Amino acid sequence: MDDWPGYDLNLFTYPQHYYGDLEYVLIPHGIIVNRIERLAKDIMKEKGHCDIMVLCVLKGGYKFCMDIVAHLKNTGQNSDRFVSIKVDFIRVKSYRNGHSMGEMQIIGGDDLSSLAGKNVLIVEDVVGTGRTMEVEVLRSNKYKPNMIKAASLLVKRTPSSDGFRPYYAGFEIPDLFAVGYTLDYNEYFRDRNHICMIKKHGKEKY
């Protein structure tokens, strides 16, 4: 909920150089892992009869993507049919100092012709306004894939949302700036396993 106070930082271990920079833990790592495993099972239940092309949006989506692919492969190994799972990467830069730059920079993925006729899963770390994911879905559609579904670890409840919702969502969170689990603030905090809320002091520091 919007007024959720989070988990006390004293319940967890984290590097001394981040002391004073974080407010609280929003989602502990263990809960993240469990939720991703469930998402992978849901994906395989719906799409396990066909090969999957995963398009990972860097940098923030990297860990979520690798973890969900690992669970997809584990689930697939226990099925009676081999499912090929391939991964490609693009990078979208849309934030600086925690604020949207208004204009998205898309790097990589210049030749996505391999998406043609494939079942595509676009994997993102956070859906806020929804514009980044919408651009990627439209861009990927030009290559005429068989199907496109979007998966995001986090979905923000924000008044600036254009209404886009990923087909697969891990957690819905308040309209706050979260860090950790490869989500960053100016490239810091990616190394935290837990998803945390950053303090004003942390933003000023980095």
C-alpha positions in Angstrom: 0.0 0.0 0.0 1.1 3.6 -0.4 1.5 4.0 3.4 3.5 0.8 3.8 6.4 1.6 6.2 8.7 -1.1 4.8 11.1 -3.4 6.6 13.6 -1.9 9.1 17.1 -1.8 7.6 18.4 -3.3 10.9 16.9 -6.6 9.9 19.3 -6.9 7.0 23.0 -6.6 6.2 24.2 -4.1 3.7 27.6 -2.3 2.9 28.8 0.3 5.3 29.3 2.8 2.5 25.5 2.9 2.0 24.7 3.7 5.7 22.5 6.7 5.9 21.6 6.5 2.2 18.6 4.1 2.4 15.2 4.6 4.1 13.9 1.0 4.3 13.7 -2.3 2.5 10.6 -2.4 0.3 10.9 -6.0 -0.9 13.4 -8.5 0.6 15.4 -10.6 -1.8 13.8 -13.9 -0.7 10.3 -12.6 -1.6 11.6 -11.4 -5.0 13.1 -14.8 -5.8 9.8 -16.6 -4.8 7.7 -14.2 -6.9 9.9 -14.6 -10.0 9.7 -18.4 -9.7 5.9 -18.1 -9.7 6.0 -15.8 -12.7 8.1 -18.3 -14.6 5.6 -21.1 -13.8 2.8 -18.9 -15.1 4.7 -18.1 -18.3 5.5 -21.8 -18.9 1.9 -22.8 -18.2 0.7 -20.4 -21.0 3.6 -20.5 -23.4 5.4 -23.7 -22.6 4.2 -25.4 -25.8 6.3 -23.0 -28.0 9.8 -21.6 -28.1 10.4 -18.2 -26.4 12.5 -15.2 -27.5 13.3 -13.1 -24.5 14.2 -9.4 -25.1 15.9 -8.0 -22.1 15.8 -4.2 -21.5 19.1 -3.1 -19.9 20.5 -2.2 -17.5 17.9 -2.4 -14.8 16.2 -5.5 -16.2 19.3 -7.6 -16.4 19.0 -9.5 -13.1 15.3 -9.9 -13.3 15.7 -11.3 -16.8 18.5 -13.7 -16.0 16.6 -15.0 -12.9 13.3 -15.5 -14.8 15.1 -17.2 -17.7 16.9 -19.6 -15.2 13.5 -20.5 -13.7 11.9 -20.9 -17.2 14.7 -23.3 -18.1 14.4 -25.2 -14.9 10.6 -25.5 -15.4 11.1 -26.5 -19.0 13.5 -29.3 -18.1 10.8 -30.9 -16.0 8.3 -30.9 -18.9 7.8 -33.6 -21.6 8.7 -31.2 -24.4 11.9 -29.2 -25.1 11.4 -25.4 -25.2 14.1 -23.3 -26.7 14.6 -20.0 -24.8 16.9 -17.4 -26.5 17.9 -14.0 -25.1 18.7 -10.7 -26.8 19.5 -7.3 -25.3 18.6 -3.7 -25.8 19.4 -0.7 -23.6 16.9 2.1 -22.9 18.1 5.2 -21.0 15.3 7.5 -19.8 16.3 8.6 -16.3 18.9 10.9 -14.9 19.1 11.9 -11.2 15.8 10.0 -10.7 13.9 12.1 -13.2 12.6 11.2 -16.6 14.6 12.9 -19.4 11.5 13.0 -21.5 13.3 11.5 -24.4 14.3 7.8 -24.5 17.7 6.7 -25.8 17.5 3.2 -27.3 20.9 1.5 -27.7 21.5 -1.9 -29.4 19.0 -4.3 -30.9 19.6 -2.6 -34.3 18.8 -5.9 -36.1 15.8 -7.5 -34.4 14.8 -9.4 -37.5 15.3 -12.6 -35.5 12.0 -11.8 -33.8 10.0 -12.5 -36.9 7.5 -15.3 -36.3 8.7 -15.8 -32.7 6.9 -15.7 -29.4 8.6 -12.7 -27.7 8.8 -11.8 -24.0 10.0 -8.3 -23.3 11.5 -8.1 -19.8 11.8 -4.8 -18.0 12.6 -3.8 -14.4 10.0 -1.1 -13.8 6.9 0.2 -15.6 6.1 3.7 -14.5 4.4 5.9 -17.1 4.5 2.9 -19.4 6.0 4.9 -22.3 9.3 2.9 -22.4 7.5 -0.5 -22.7 5.0 0.8 -25.2 7.8 2.1 -27.5 9.5 -1.3 -27.3 6.3 -3.3 -28.0 5.6 -1.0 -31.1 9.3 -1.3 -32.2 9.3 -5.1 -31.9 6.0 -5.4 -33.6 7.6 -4.0 -36.8 9.5 -7.3 -37.1 6.2 -9.3 -37.2 6.6 -11.6 -34.3 4.0 -14.3 -33.7 3.2 -12.9 -30.2 4.5 -10.2 -27.8 4.0 -10.2 -24.1 5.6 -7.8 -21.6 7.0 -8.7 -18.1 8.0 -6.2 -15.5 9.3 -6.9 -12.0 7.7 -3.7 -10.7 4.7 -1.6 -11.7 4.3 1.8 -10.1 1.0 3.4 -9.2 1.6 6.8 -10.7 -0.8 9.5 -11.9 1.4 10.0 -15.0 0.8 6.4 -16.2 -0.6 6.2 -19.7 -2.5 3.1 -18.7 -0.1 0.5 -20.0 0.1 -2.7 -17.9 2.6 -5.5 -18.5 1.0 -8.9 -19.1 3.2 -10.4 -16.3 3.9 -8.2 -13.3 5.9 -9.0 -10.2 4.9 -6.4 -7.7 2.8 -3.2 -7.7 4.4 -0.5 -5.6 3.8 3.2 -4.7 5.0 6.0 -6.9 8.5 6.1 -5.3 12.0 5.7 -6.5 13.2 2.2 -5.7 16.8 0.9 -5.9 18.5 -2.4 -5.6 18.3 -5.7 -7.4 20.1 -3.9 -10.4 17.7 -0.9 -10.1 20.0 2.1 -9.8 20.3 5.8 -8.9 23.0 7.2 -11.2 24.5 3.7 -11.4 24.7 3.2 -7.6 22.8 0.6 -5.6 22.6 -2.0 -8.4 24.6 -4.4 -6.1 21.9 -4.6 -3.4 19.9 -7.8 -3.4 16.9 -6.2 -1.7 14.7 -3.5 -3.3 15.0 -0.5 -1.1 13.8 3.1 -0.9 16.5 5.8 -1.2 16.8 8.7 1.2 17.1 12.3 0.1 20.6 12.2 1.5 21.4 9.3 -0.7 20.2 11.2 -3.8 22.2 14.2 -2.9 25.3 12.1 -2.2 25.2 10.3 -5.6 
